[in-house]
């Protein structure tokens, strides 16, 4: 099968090349004039702009500075660095199971001081009970047809989640109200998960908001994503994980999180929605 355009690093490189071309044209420079300003061979401008040569960080800085747009260099450099790994299919990530994935992200969690998480369909991994995590990871294993190491993956996820009790870190988590009703475990286990969310509401370093069904929204439900400080966003699609490091795109997700935070309910109102979901279990 041909590679998905989204999973192709070349597509990402082409997008970078197109942006560089637009910057040159906005500066009203020819490729030759740009090359002269940058001090390189005339053909290099053409190769970069046509995505035949991958520009170095220094090339991007020189290009932007020569075109009078140095402020665009940071975004382009970040996008160029992440082009090869920005989109990775889950089947590739989980080719040996899910335990290693849970363990591999621990260093990122440990160095993050402010984590913002939005989940539209499931309870965030940081807040999952072992029973709920077991139900979810079993469903993922069966759907994706990957090696079954669910008990080990659940244990690793629960261990990883202990970071939320570290008072030196801040966590802001948003979930859609539907998350409280999507039953990925039996009644008792789901009740246990909802009860755990009530406990989380009292943690001083954790903000848990619920976006209610009722009320007019200014932003529609989107794909689940996590923001790690101001340096990285991880987006979870059905088929793949997308990692974003470009400052401009990170800002877009930060704005979305801020807007949804204003639509969410907290404290007693969030508690009422959670207890209502528990009552609905019967």
N, C-alpha and C positions, 0 to 999 in steps of 0.2 A: 504493500500500500504506500502511496506517496505520503511524505511527511505533511502534517498539518501546517498551514502557513504560520499559525501561532507558535508552533514548536520549532520553527526554523530560525536559527540564529541569523541566517542570511536575510530573512525578512526584517529582522530587527536592525541589522546593519544597513539595509536599504532605507529604512526610515530615518536613520541617523544621516546617511548620505543626502537624502532629500532635504533634511533640515539645513545641512551645511550649504547645499545649493541655493536654498531660499535666502540664507544669510548673505551669500555672495551677490545674488541678484539684487537684494535690497540695498546693498552697498554700491550697486552699479559698477561692479568690477568684472572684467573678463577673467577667464581662468588664467591667462598669461599674466595679467596685472597682479592677480592674487599670488601667483607663484613668485613673481619678482619681489613682492613685499615680504613674503615668507622666507625667501632665500632658498627655494628648492626648484628642481627641474619642472618645466612647464607641464609635462605629462602627469606629474604627481597630482596636481589639482584635479585633472580629469579622472584619474584612477580612483581617487577618494570619492569624488562626487558621483561616480557611477558604481560605487560599492565594490570595486575590484581590488582596492587596497584598504585594509583596516587602519584607520588613523590612530596614531599614538595619542596619549594625553597631551604631549607637547604640540603635536600637529593641530589638535582641536583648539588649544589655546592660541596658537599662532594664527589660525584661520579666523577665529572670532575677533581677536585683537586687530588683525589687518583689515577686518570689515567694519570696525567700529562697534562691535557688539560683544565686548569681553564678558558682560553679565550672563551671556548664554552658554559660556564654556562649561560651567559646573554641571548643569543639567545634561549636556551632551556627553561629558566625560563619564558621568555616572551611568548614563544609558549605554554607552559603549562598553563599559566594564561588565555590565550585567547582561549584555546581549546573548552571550552563550549559555547562560543559566537562568534566564528570566522565565522560561516556561518549560516545565518538566512534567511529563505524564506520570500519574500516580502508579501505573503498572511498572514503570521503570524505577520509581522511587521505592516501591514495595516489592520488588522482584524476589527478595528473600524473606518477605514477611514485614511486619510493622514494628517489631521491637526496636530494631536499629534506628528507625526514624524517630521514635520517641526519645531515644537516648542521644541522638545526634544533635537535637535542638537544645539540649540542656545548657551548653555554654552560652547560647544566645539569650536564653531566659535569665541566666545568672548575671550577665553583664548589662541587662536592661534594667533601668531604674523606673521607667514609666511605661507601662504596657496598656494599650487600649485595644479592646476586642469587641467586635460586633458579630453576632451569630443570628442568622435568619431562620435556621431550621433545627439546630440541635443545641443542647447545653454546651457551653464552651468547655474545651478539654480541661482547663484549669479547675473547673468546678464539678467535674464528673465523679460520681461515686463508682466504686469498682463494679457493682452490678450493672449500672447504666452503661459504663464504658464497655463492659463485656457484650451487652446487647448490640451496641453500636458497632464495635469492631468486628463482631461476628457477621453483621449485615454487610459491612464493607468487604470483608474477606470473601464472602459468597458472591457478592455482586461483581467484584473485580477479578475473581478467580486467582487469587494470590495464595502463596503458602500460608497455612494456618498456624500462627504462633500467638493466638489471641491471649492465652493466659500470661505469657511473658510480656506481650505488648501492654496489657492492662496493668501489670505490676510496674512496668517502666513508666507508664502514663501517670499512675498514682504517685509514684516517687517524684517524678518531675513536678507534679502539682504542688508539692510542699513549699515551693518558692513563694506561694501566695501568702503564706503566714510569716514571711520575712518583713518585719515592719520598716525596713529600710527601702522597700520598693512600694510603688503605688500602682494600683490596678483599677482601671475603669472598664466595666463590662456592660454591654448592651445586648439584650435579647428581644426578639419579637415575642409577643404573647403566645403565638402559635407554638413556640418551643415548649411551653409548659404543657401542651396538650398532645404533642407528637409522641406517641407511646412506643419507645424503643426497648422497653422492658415490661415484665408483667406488672400487675397492679401494685404488689407489695414493693417491688424494686423501684417502680416509678414514684411511689409515695416516698420512699426513702430518698430518692434524688431530689424531689421537691422540698422535702424537709431539710435537706442539706443546703438548699438555696436560702431557706429562711435563716439558717445559721450564718451563712456568708454575709447576710445583710448587716450583721452586728460587728463585722471585722472593721477596725478603724482605718485600715489602709486600702480598703476595697469599696468601690462604688458600683452597685449593681442596679441598673435601670431596666425597666420593661416597657417596650413600645406597645401600647394597648391597641386592641382591635378597633375600638371606637375612637372617633375624633378625626378631623380632617388632617391629612398628612401633607407636609411640604416636601418630603423626600420618600420615594417608593422603597420597598424592601429590596435590598441588593445582595450580591454575593457576600458570604462571610469573609471577614478580613481581620488581620491583627496588625497593629502599628507598634513597632519597637522603638521607643524613644522618638527621635526625629530622623532615624537613619535607614529604616527599612519597613516595608509593608509586605505582608504575605497574604495573598488572596487564594481562596480555595474554591476551585471550580469542580464540577462533577468529574471531569477527566484529568485534571492537571492542577499543579501548584504553580502560581505565578509569584515571582519575587520582584519587587519594585524598589529601586534605590535612587531613582532620579528625584531630586528635591521637588521639582514642580508637581510630579505625580503624587508624591507623598503628601504634599500640601492639599491636593484634591481629596484624598482619603481622610485627612485630618479634618477638612471642612465638612465632609459628609458625616463624620463621627460627631463633630460639634453640633451640627444641625439636628441629628437624630437624638443627641443627648437632651436637647431642648424639648423634644417631643415625648421623651420617656417619662415614666413616673417612678418615684423612689420611695423609700421608707415605708410608711403605713400603706400607701396606695399600692406599692409593689407587693407588699406582704399580702394584701387582700386578693390580688390577682393570683398569687401562688397558692394561697389557701383555697381559693375558689377552684383551681385546677385539681387540688387534692380531693376536694369534696366531690368533684365530677367523676373521680375514679370509682366511687361507690363503695 
